[in-house]
Amino acid sequence: MKQQTHSTSAKHVPAALLRLVKAPAMQTDTPDHAGALDGSVAGMRRFLYELVEMTAQGAASDATPLLELQFGDVLTVTSLSTAHGAACLEVTAFLPRQQQAGYFPQSSLPAAAGPAAGSDCEFLWHADEGRYVAVRKIALADLPDERSVMDAIMDTSDLAVMWLVAASAENSHPR
């Protein structure tokens, strides 16, 4: 069965996920209403498994769910992380591959390199793949419902693109 996708802002994103994102904000803050998350690792794991199943990506039931979504030229990979004793949603955005000329030396990157100004993203060069990646970790407590999870994934993709545009502009003008 072929998944429907939204063609303007998110290529390859199943229509069911886009409906989730476009749904009106929840009216209640109690964790028993539809779409609410309880802030637990188990609750987030269940939700990620649902998303993985919705996108027909399939996952072993004993493995940590890994959700891959493509937004234009940016591939996002979302997972649950419990490293260092703090549970968080980890979203990695893989920016488009760069030719060698597209690599920006660390000394010439804008102030947004490393942790981006005003965001919680870290931008790194993935030498094996020839591309930049943005890594964002969001505390589970900051994700009260399903919509906030989807927003966090899409926001990470948007932040990564904005950073790449700024880095490209910064490096196209000699100092």
TIRO-2110 file (N, C-alpha, C; in Angstrom, 1 decimal):
// TIRO-2110
0.8, -1.2, 0.0, N, 1, A
0.0, 0.0, 0.0, CA, 1, A
0.9, 1.2, 0.0, C, 1, A
0.6, 2.2, -0.9, N, 2, A
1.4, 3.4, -1.0, CA, 2, A
0.9, 4.4, 0.0, C, 2, A
1.9, 5.0, 0.7, N, 3, A
1.6, 6.1, 1.7, CA, 3, A
1.4, 7.4, 0.9, C, 3, A
0.4, 8.2, 1.3, N, 4, A
0.2, 9.5, 0.8, CA, 4, A
1.2, 10.5, 1.5, C, 4, A
1.7, 11.4, 0.8, N, 5, A
2.7, 12.4, 1.3, CA, 5, A
2.2, 13.8, 1.1, C, 5, A
2.7, 14.7, 1.9, N, 6, A
2.4, 16.1, 1.7, CA, 6, A
3.5, 16.7, 1.0, C, 6, A
3.3, 17.3, -0.2, N, 7, A
4.4, 17.7, -1.1, CA, 7, A
5.0, 19.0, -0.9, C, 7, A
4.4, 19.9, -0.1, N, 8, A
4.9, 21.3, 0.0, CA, 8, A
6.1, 21.4, 1.0, C, 8, A
5.9, 20.8, 2.2, N, 9, A
7.0, 21.0, 3.2, CA, 9, A
7.7, 19.7, 3.6, C, 9, A
7.0, 18.6, 3.4, N, 10, A
7.6, 17.4, 3.9, CA, 10, A
7.4, 16.2, 2.9, C, 10, A
8.4, 15.9, 2.2, N, 11, A
8.4, 14.8, 1.3, CA, 11, A
8.5, 13.5, 2.1, C, 11, A
7.8, 12.5, 1.6, N, 12, A
7.9, 11.2, 2.2, CA, 12, A
7.4, 11.1, 3.6, C, 12, A
6.6, 12.0, 4.0, N, 13, A
6.0, 11.9, 5.4, CA, 13, A
4.5, 11.4, 5.2, C, 13, A
4.2, 10.2, 5.8, N, 14, A
2.9, 9.7, 5.6, CA, 14, A
1.8, 10.6, 6.1, C, 14, A
0.7, 10.6, 5.3, N, 15, A
-0.4, 11.5, 5.6, CA, 15, A
-0.9, 11.4, 7.0, C, 15, A
-0.9, 10.2, 7.6, N, 16, A
-1.4, 10.0, 9.0, CA, 16, A
-0.6, 10.8, 10.0, C, 16, A
0.8, 10.9, 9.7, N, 17, A
1.6, 11.7, 10.6, CA, 17, A
1.3, 13.2, 10.4, C, 17, A
1.1, 13.6, 9.1, N, 18, A
0.8, 15.0, 8.9, CA, 18, A
-0.5, 15.4, 9.6, C, 18, A
-1.5, 14.5, 9.6, N, 19, A
-2.8, 14.8, 10.3, CA, 19, A
-2.5, 15.0, 11.7, C, 19, A
-1.6, 14.2, 12.3, N, 20, A
-1.3, 14.3, 13.7, CA, 20, A
-0.7, 15.7, 14.0, C, 20, A
0.2, 16.2, 13.1, N, 21, A
0.9, 17.5, 13.3, CA, 21, A
-0.1, 18.6, 13.1, C, 21, A
-1.0, 18.5, 12.2, N, 22, A
-2.0, 19.5, 11.9, CA, 22, A
-3.2, 19.5, 12.8, C, 22, A
-3.3, 18.5, 13.7, N, 23, A
-4.4, 18.5, 14.6, CA, 23, A
-4.4, 19.7, 15.6, C, 23, A
-5.6, 20.1, 16.0, N, 24, A
-5.6, 21.3, 16.9, CA, 24, A
-5.0, 20.9, 18.2, C, 24, A
-4.5, 21.9, 18.9, N, 25, A
-3.8, 21.7, 20.2, CA, 25, A
-4.8, 21.1, 21.2, C, 25, A
-4.2, 20.3, 22.0, N, 26, A
-5.1, 19.6, 23.1, CA, 26, A
-5.6, 20.7, 24.0, C, 26, A
-6.8, 20.4, 24.4, N, 27, A
-7.5, 21.4, 25.3, CA, 27, A
-7.3, 21.1, 26.8, C, 27, A
-6.8, 19.9, 27.1, N, 28, A
-6.7, 19.5, 28.5, CA, 28, A
-5.2, 19.1, 28.8, C, 28, A
-4.8, 19.3, 30.0, N, 29, A
-3.4, 18.9, 30.3, CA, 29, A
-3.3, 17.6, 31.1, C, 29, A
-4.4, 16.8, 31.2, N, 30, A
-4.4, 15.6, 31.9, CA, 30, A
-3.8, 14.5, 31.0, C, 30, A
-3.0, 13.6, 31.5, N, 31, A
-2.3, 12.6, 30.7, CA, 31, A
-3.2, 11.5, 30.1, C, 31, A
-4.5, 11.5, 30.5, N, 32, A
-5.4, 10.4, 30.0, CA, 32, A
-6.1, 10.8, 28.8, C, 32, A
-6.0, 12.0, 28.3, N, 33, A
-6.6, 12.4, 27.0, CA, 33, A
-5.8, 11.9, 25.8, C, 33, A
-6.5, 11.8, 24.7, N, 34, A
-5.9, 11.3, 23.5, CA, 34, A
-4.7, 12.2, 23.1, C, 34, A
-3.6, 11.6, 22.8, N, 35, A
-2.4, 12.4, 22.3, CA, 35, A
-1.5, 12.8, 23.4, C, 35, A
-1.9, 12.7, 24.7, N, 36, A
-1.0, 13.1, 25.8, CA, 36, A
0.0, 12.0, 26.0, C, 36, A
1.2, 12.5, 26.4, N, 37, A
2.3, 11.6, 26.8, CA, 37, A
2.5, 11.8, 28.3, C, 37, A
2.9, 10.8, 29.0, N, 38, A
3.1, 10.9, 30.5, CA, 38, A
4.5, 11.3, 30.9, C, 38, A
5.4, 11.5, 29.9, N, 39, A
6.8, 11.9, 30.3, CA, 39, A
7.7, 10.7, 30.6, C, 39, A
7.1, 9.5, 30.6, N, 40, A
7.9, 8.3, 30.9, CA, 40, A
8.7, 7.7, 29.7, C, 40, A
9.7, 7.0, 30.0, N, 41, A
10.4, 6.3, 28.9, CA, 41, A
9.5, 5.3, 28.2, C, 41, A
8.8, 4.6, 29.0, N, 42, A
7.9, 3.6, 28.4, CA, 42, A
6.8, 4.2, 27.5, C, 42, A
6.3, 5.3, 27.9, N, 43, A
5.2, 6.0, 27.1, CA, 43, A
5.8, 6.6, 25.8, C, 43, A
7.0, 7.1, 25.9, N, 44, A
7.6, 7.6, 24.6, CA, 44, A
8.0, 6.5, 23.7, C, 44, A
8.5, 5.4, 24.3, N, 45, A
8.9, 4.2, 23.5, CA, 45, A
7.6, 3.7, 22.8, C, 45, A
6.5, 3.6, 23.5, N, 46, A
5.2, 3.1, 22.9, CA, 46, A
4.8, 4.1, 21.7, C, 46, A
4.9, 5.4, 21.9, N, 47, A
4.6, 6.3, 20.9, CA, 47, A
5.5, 6.2, 19.7, C, 47, A
6.8, 6.1, 19.9, N, 48, A
7.7, 5.9, 18.8, CA, 48, A
7.4, 4.6, 18.0, C, 48, A
7.1, 3.5, 18.7, N, 49, A
6.7, 2.3, 18.0, CA, 49, A
5.5, 2.5, 17.2, C, 49, A
4.5, 3.3, 17.7, N, 50, A
3.3, 3.6, 16.9, CA, 50, A
3.7, 4.3, 15.6, C, 50, A
4.6, 5.3, 15.7, N, 51, A
5.0, 6.1, 14.5, CA, 51, A
5.8, 5.2, 13.6, C, 51, A
6.6, 4.3, 14.1, N, 52, A
7.4, 3.5, 13.2, CA, 52, A
6.5, 2.5, 12.4, C, 52, A
5.5, 2.0, 13.1, N, 53, A
4.5, 1.1, 12.5, CA, 53, A
3.7, 1.9, 11.4, C, 53, A
3.3, 3.2, 11.8, N, 54, A
2.5, 4.0, 10.8, CA, 54, A
3.3, 4.2, 9.5, C, 54, A
4.6, 4.4, 9.6, N, 55, A
5.4, 4.6, 8.5, CA, 55, A
5.9, 3.4, 7.8, C, 55, A
5.4, 2.2, 8.3, N, 56, A
5.8, 0.9, 7.7, CA, 56, A
7.3, 0.7, 7.7, C, 56, A
8.0, 1.2, 8.7, N, 57, A
9.4, 1.0, 8.7, CA, 57, A
9.8, -0.3, 9.4, C, 57, A
8.8, -0.8, 10.2, N, 58, A
9.1, -2.0, 11.0, CA, 58, A
10.2, -2.0, 11.9, C, 58, A
10.1, -2.6, 13.1, N, 59, A
11.1, -2.6, 14.1, CA, 59, A
10.9, -3.8, 14.9, C, 59, A
12.0, -4.4, 15.4, N, 60, A
11.9, -5.5, 16.3, CA, 60, A
11.4, -5.0, 17.6, C, 60, A
10.5, -5.7, 18.2, N, 61, A
9.8, -5.3, 19.4, CA, 61, A
10.7, -5.1, 20.6, C, 61, A
11.9, -5.7, 20.6, N, 62, A
12.8, -5.6, 21.7, CA, 62, A
13.9, -4.5, 21.5, C, 62, A
13.9, -3.9, 20.3, N, 63, A
14.9, -2.9, 19.9, CA, 63, A
14.3, -1.5, 20.3, C, 63, A
15.2, -0.6, 20.4, N, 64, A
14.8, 0.8, 20.6, CA, 64, A
14.2, 1.3, 19.3, C, 64, A
13.0, 1.9, 19.3, N, 65, A
12.4, 2.3, 18.0, CA, 65, A
13.3, 3.4, 17.4, C, 65, A
13.4, 3.4, 16.1, N, 66, A
14.1, 4.4, 15.3, CA, 66, A
13.3, 4.8, 14.2, C, 66, A
12.8, 6.1, 14.3, N, 67, A
11.9, 6.7, 13.3, CA, 67, A
12.7, 7.5, 12.3, C, 67, A
12.6, 7.2, 11.0, N, 68, A
13.2, 8.0, 9.9, CA, 68, A
12.1, 8.7, 9.2, C, 68, A
12.3, 10.0, 9.0, N, 69, A
11.4, 10.9, 8.2, CA, 69, A
12.2, 11.8, 7.4, C, 69, A
11.7, 12.0, 6.1, N, 70, A
12.4, 12.8, 5.2, CA, 70, A
11.6, 14.1, 5.0, C, 70, A
12.3, 15.2, 5.2, N, 71, A
11.7, 16.6, 5.0, CA, 71, A
12.5, 17.3, 3.9, C, 71, A
12.0, 17.3, 2.7, N, 72, A
12.8, 17.8, 1.6, CA, 72, A
14.1, 17.1, 1.5, C, 72, A
15.2, 17.8, 1.5, N, 73, A
16.5, 17.1, 1.4, CA, 73, A
17.1, 16.7, 2.8, C, 73, A
16.3, 16.9, 3.8, N, 74, A
16.8, 16.6, 5.2, CA, 74, A
16.2, 15.3, 5.7, C, 74, A
17.0, 14.3, 6.0, N, 75, A
16.6, 13.1, 6.6, CA, 75, A
16.7, 13.2, 8.2, C, 75, A
15.6, 13.0, 8.9, N, 76, A
15.7, 13.0, 10.3, CA, 76, A
15.6, 11.5, 10.8, C, 76, A
16.3, 11.3, 11.9, N, 77, A
16.3, 10.0, 12.6, CA, 77, A
16.0, 10.3, 14.0, C, 77, A
15.0, 9.7, 14.5, N, 78, A
14.5, 10.0, 15.9, CA, 78, A
14.5, 8.8, 16.7, C, 78, A
15.0, 8.9, 17.9, N, 79, A
15.2, 7.8, 18.8, CA, 79, A
15.0, 8.2, 20.3, C, 79, A
14.9, 7.3, 21.1, N, 80, A
14.8, 7.5, 22.6, CA, 80, A
16.2, 7.3, 23.1, C, 80, A
16.7, 8.2, 23.9, N, 81, A
18.0, 8.1, 24.5, CA, 81, A
17.9, 8.1, 26.0, C, 81, A
18.6, 7.2, 26.7, N, 82, A
18.7, 7.2, 28.2, CA, 82, A
20.1, 7.4, 28.7, C, 82, A
21.0, 7.9, 27.8, N, 83, A
22.4, 8.0, 28.2, CA, 83, A
22.5, 9.0, 29.3, C, 83, A
23.5, 8.8, 30.1, N, 84, A
23.8, 9.7, 31.2, CA, 84, A
22.7, 9.9, 32.2, C, 84, A
21.8, 8.9, 32.3, N, 85, A
20.7, 8.9, 33.3, CA, 85, A
19.6, 9.8, 33.0, C, 85, A
19.6, 10.6, 31.9, N, 86, A
18.6, 11.5, 31.6, CA, 86, A
17.9, 11.0, 30.3, C, 86, A
16.6, 10.7, 30.4, N, 87, A
15.8, 10.3, 29.2, CA, 87, A
15.5, 11.4, 28.4, C, 87, A
15.7, 11.3, 27.1, N, 88, A
15.4, 12.4, 26.1, CA, 88, A
15.1, 11.8, 24.8, C, 88, A
14.4, 12.6, 24.0, N, 89, A
14.2, 12.3, 22.6, CA, 89, A
15.4, 12.8, 21.8, C, 89, A
16.0, 12.0, 21.0, N, 90, A
17.2, 12.5, 20.3, CA, 90, A
16.8, 12.5, 18.8, C, 90, A
16.9, 13.7, 18.2, N, 91, A
16.6, 13.9, 16.8, CA, 91, A
17.9, 14.3, 16.1, C, 91, A
18.2, 13.5, 15.1, N, 92, A
19.4, 13.8, 14.3, CA, 92, A
18.9, 14.1, 12.9, C, 92, A
19.3, 15.3, 12.4, N, 93, A
19.0, 15.7, 11.0, CA, 93, A
20.2, 15.7, 10.1, C, 93, A
20.1, 14.9, 9.1, N, 94, A
21.2, 14.7, 8.1, CA, 94, A
20.9, 15.7, 7.0, C, 94, A
21.8, 16.7, 6.9, N, 95, A
21.7, 17.7, 5.8, CA, 95, A
22.2, 17.1, 4.5, C, 95, A
21.9, 17.7, 3.4, N, 96, A
22.3, 17.1, 2.1, CA, 96, A
23.8, 17.0, 2.0, C, 96, A
24.2, 16.0, 1.3, N, 97, A
25.7, 15.7, 1.1, CA, 97, A
26.3, 17.0, 0.5, C, 97, A
27.6, 17.2, 0.9, N, 98, A
28.3, 18.4, 0.4, CA, 98, A
29.5, 17.9, -0.5, C, 98, A
29.8, 18.6, -1.5, N, 99, A
31.0, 18.3, -2.3, CA, 99, A
32.1, 18.8, -1.4, C, 99, A
33.4, 18.4, -1.6, N, 100, A
34.5, 18.8, -0.8, CA, 100, A
34.5, 20.3, -0.6, C, 100, A
34.1, 21.1, -1.7, N, 101, A
34.1, 22.5, -1.6, CA, 101, A
33.0, 23.0, -0.6, C, 101, A
32.0, 22.1, -0.3, N, 102, A
31.0, 22.5, 0.6, CA, 102, A
31.3, 22.4, 2.1, C, 102, A
32.5, 21.8, 2.4, N, 103, A
32.9, 21.6, 3.7, CA, 103, A
33.4, 23.0, 4.3, C, 103, A
32.9, 23.4, 5.4, N, 104, A
33.3, 24.6, 6.0, CA, 104, A
34.3, 24.4, 7.2, C, 104, A
35.5, 24.8, 7.1, N, 105, A
36.5, 24.6, 8.2, CA, 105, A
35.9, 25.2, 9.5, C, 105, A
36.2, 24.5, 10.6, N, 106, A
35.6, 24.9, 11.9, CA, 106, A
35.9, 26.4, 12.2, C, 106, A
37.0, 26.9, 11.8, N, 107, A
37.4, 28.3, 12.1, CA, 107, A
36.5, 29.3, 11.3, C, 107, A
35.9, 28.8, 10.2, N, 108, A
35.1, 29.8, 9.4, CA, 108, A
33.6, 29.6, 9.6, C, 108, A
33.2, 28.8, 10.5, N, 109, A
31.7, 28.6, 10.7, CA, 109, A
31.1, 29.7, 11.5, C, 109, A
29.9, 30.0, 11.2, N, 110, A
29.2, 31.1, 12.0, CA, 110, A
29.1, 30.7, 13.4, C, 110, A
28.7, 31.7, 14.2, N, 111, A
28.5, 31.5, 15.6, CA, 111, A
27.5, 30.4, 15.9, C, 111, A
26.7, 30.0, 14.9, N, 112, A
25.7, 28.9, 15.1, CA, 112, A
26.3, 27.6, 15.1, C, 112, A
27.6, 27.4, 14.9, N, 113, A
28.3, 26.1, 14.9, CA, 113, A
28.3, 25.7, 16.3, C, 113, A
28.4, 24.3, 16.5, N, 114, A
28.3, 23.8, 17.8, CA, 114, A
26.9, 24.0, 18.3, C, 114, A
26.7, 24.3, 19.5, N, 115, A
25.3, 24.5, 19.9, CA, 115, A
24.8, 25.8, 19.2, C, 115, A
23.7, 25.8, 18.5, N, 116, A
23.3, 26.9, 17.7, CA, 116, A
22.7, 28.0, 18.7, C, 116, A
22.9, 29.2, 18.3, N, 117, A
22.4, 30.3, 19.1, CA, 117, A
20.9, 30.2, 19.1, C, 117, A
20.4, 30.2, 20.3, N, 118, A
18.9, 30.2, 20.5, CA, 118, A
18.3, 28.8, 20.4, C, 118, A
19.1, 27.8, 20.2, N, 119, A
18.5, 26.5, 20.0, CA, 119, A
19.3, 25.5, 20.8, C, 119, A
18.8, 24.3, 20.9, N, 120, A
19.6, 23.2, 21.6, CA, 120, A
20.1, 22.2, 20.6, C, 120, A
20.5, 22.7, 19.4, N, 121, A
21.1, 21.8, 18.4, CA, 121, A
22.6, 21.9, 18.4, C, 121, A
23.2, 20.8, 18.1, N, 122, A
24.7, 20.8, 17.9, CA, 122, A
24.9, 20.4, 16.5, C, 122, A
25.8, 21.1, 15.8, N, 123, A
26.0, 20.8, 14.4, CA, 123, A
27.4, 20.2, 14.2, C, 123, A
27.5, 19.1, 13.5, N, 124, A
28.7, 18.4, 13.4, CA, 124, A
29.0, 18.0, 12.0, C, 124, A
30.2, 17.8, 11.6, N, 125, A
30.6, 17.3, 10.2, CA, 125, A
30.7, 15.8, 10.3, C, 125, A
30.0, 15.1, 9.4, N, 126, A
30.1, 13.6, 9.3, CA, 126, A
31.0, 13.3, 8.1, C, 126, A
32.3, 13.1, 8.4, N, 127, A
33.2, 13.0, 7.3, CA, 127, A
33.0, 11.8, 6.5, C, 127, A
32.5, 10.7, 7.1, N, 128, A
32.3, 9.5, 6.3, CA, 128, A
31.2, 9.7, 5.2, C, 128, A
30.2, 10.5, 5.6, N, 129, A
29.1, 10.7, 4.6, CA, 129, A
29.2, 12.0, 3.9, C, 129, A
30.1, 12.9, 4.2, N, 130, A
30.3, 14.1, 3.5, CA, 130, A
29.2, 15.1, 3.7, C, 130, A
28.7, 15.2, 4.9, N, 131, A
27.5, 16.1, 5.2, CA, 131, A
27.6, 16.5, 6.7, C, 131, A
26.8, 17.6, 6.9, N, 132, A
26.7, 18.1, 8.3, CA, 132, A
25.4, 17.4, 8.9, C, 132, A
25.5, 17.2, 10.2, N, 133, A
24.3, 16.7, 10.9, CA, 133, A
24.0, 17.6, 12.1, C, 133, A
22.8, 17.7, 12.4, N, 134, A
22.3, 18.5, 13.5, CA, 134, A
21.8, 17.4, 14.5, C, 134, A
22.3, 17.5, 15.8, N, 135, A
21.8, 16.6, 16.8, CA, 135, A
21.1, 17.4, 17.9, C, 135, A
19.9, 17.0, 18.2, N, 136, A
19.1, 17.8, 19.2, CA, 136, A
18.6, 16.8, 20.2, C, 136, A
18.7, 17.1, 21.5, N, 137, A
18.2, 16.3, 22.5, CA, 137, A
17.2, 17.1, 23.3, C, 137, A
16.0, 16.5, 23.4, N, 138, A
14.9, 17.2, 24.1, CA, 138, A
14.4, 16.3, 25.2, C, 138, A
14.4, 16.9, 26.4, N, 139, A
13.9, 16.2, 27.6, CA, 139, A
12.5, 15.7, 27.4, C, 139, A
12.2, 14.5, 27.9, N, 140, A
10.8, 13.9, 27.7, CA, 140, A
9.8, 14.8, 28.5, C, 140, A
10.2, 15.5, 29.5, N, 141, A
9.3, 16.3, 30.3, CA, 141, A
8.8, 17.5, 29.4, C, 141, A
9.6, 17.9, 28.4, N, 142, A
9.3, 19.0, 27.5, CA, 142, A
8.4, 18.6, 26.4, C, 142, A
8.0, 17.3, 26.3, N, 143, A
7.2, 16.8, 25.3, CA, 143, A
5.9, 16.3, 25.9, C, 143, A
4.9, 17.1, 26.1, N, 144, A
3.7, 16.7, 26.8, CA, 144, A
2.7, 15.9, 26.0, C, 144, A
2.8, 16.0, 24.7, N, 145, A
1.8, 15.3, 23.8, CA, 145, A
2.5, 14.9, 22.5, C, 145, A
1.7, 14.1, 21.7, N, 146, A
2.2, 13.6, 20.5, CA, 146, A
2.6, 14.7, 19.5, C, 146, A
1.8, 15.7, 19.5, N, 147, A
2.0, 16.9, 18.6, CA, 147, A
3.4, 17.5, 18.9, C, 147, A
3.7, 17.7, 20.1, N, 148, A
5.0, 18.3, 20.5, CA, 148, A
6.1, 17.5, 20.0, C, 148, A
6.0, 16.1, 20.0, N, 149, A
7.0, 15.3, 19.5, CA, 149, A
7.2, 15.5, 18.0, C, 149, A
6.1, 15.6, 17.2, N, 150, A
6.2, 15.8, 15.8, CA, 150, A
6.8, 17.2, 15.5, C, 150, A
6.4, 18.2, 16.3, N, 151, A
6.9, 19.5, 16.2, CA, 151, A
8.4, 19.6, 16.4, C, 151, A
8.9, 18.9, 17.4, N, 152, A
10.3, 18.8, 17.7, CA, 152, A
11.1, 18.2, 16.6, C, 152, A
10.5, 17.2, 15.9, N, 153, A
11.2, 16.6, 14.8, CA, 153, A
11.3, 17.6, 13.6, C, 153, A
10.2, 18.2, 13.3, N, 154, A
10.2, 19.1, 12.2, CA, 154, A
11.0, 20.4, 12.5, C, 154, A
10.9, 20.9, 13.7, N, 155, A
11.7, 22.0, 14.1, CA, 155, A
13.2, 21.7, 13.9, C, 155, A
13.6, 20.5, 14.3, N, 156, A
15.0, 20.2, 14.2, CA, 156, A
15.4, 20.2, 12.7, C, 156, A
14.6, 19.7, 11.8, N, 157, A
14.9, 19.8, 10.4, CA, 157, A
15.0, 21.2, 9.9, C, 157, A
14.1, 22.1, 10.4, N, 158, A
14.1, 23.5, 10.0, CA, 158, A
15.3, 24.2, 10.5, C, 158, A
15.7, 23.9, 11.8, N, 159, A
16.9, 24.5, 12.4, CA, 159, A
18.1, 24.1, 11.6, C, 159, A
18.2, 22.9, 11.2, N, 160, A
19.4, 22.4, 10.4, CA, 160, A
19.5, 23.1, 9.1, C, 160, A
18.4, 23.3, 8.4, N, 161, A
18.4, 24.0, 7.1, CA, 161, A
18.8, 25.4, 7.3, C, 161, A
18.2, 26.1, 8.3, N, 162, A
18.6, 27.5, 8.5, CA, 162, A
20.1, 27.7, 8.9, C, 162, A
20.6, 26.7, 9.6, N, 163, A
22.0, 26.8, 10.0, CA, 163, A
22.9, 26.6, 8.7, C, 163, A
22.5, 25.6, 7.9, N, 164, A
23.3, 25.4, 6.6, CA, 164, A
23.3, 26.6, 5.7, C, 164, A
22.1, 27.3, 5.6, N, 165, A
22.0, 28.5, 4.8, CA, 165, A
22.9, 29.6, 5.4, C, 165, A
22.9, 29.7, 6.7, N, 166, A
23.8, 30.8, 7.4, CA, 166, A
25.2, 30.4, 7.2, C, 166, A
25.6, 29.1, 7.4, N, 167, A
27.0, 28.7, 7.2, CA, 167, A
27.4, 28.9, 5.8, C, 167, A
26.6, 28.6, 4.8, N, 168, A
26.9, 28.8, 3.4, CA, 168, A
27.2, 30.2, 3.1, C, 168, A
26.3, 31.1, 3.6, N, 169, A
26.4, 32.5, 3.3, CA, 169, A
27.7, 33.1, 4.0, C, 169, A
27.9, 32.7, 5.2, N, 170, A
29.1, 33.1, 5.9, CA, 170, A
30.4, 32.7, 5.2, C, 170, A
30.4, 31.6, 4.6, N, 171, A
31.6, 31.1, 3.9, CA, 171, A
31.7, 31.5, 2.4, C, 171, A
30.7, 32.1, 1.9, N, 172, A
30.7, 32.6, 0.5, CA, 172, A
31.3, 33.9, 0.4, C, 172, A
31.5, 34.6, 1.5, N, 173, A
32.1, 36.0, 1.6, CA, 173, A
33.4, 35.9, 2.3, C, 173, A
34.5, 36.1, 1.5, N, 174, A
35.9, 36.0, 2.1, CA, 174, A
36.0, 37.1, 3.2, C, 174, A
36.8, 36.8, 4.2, N, 175, A
37.0, 37.8, 5.3, CA, 175, A
38.2, 38.7, 5.1, C, 175, A
END
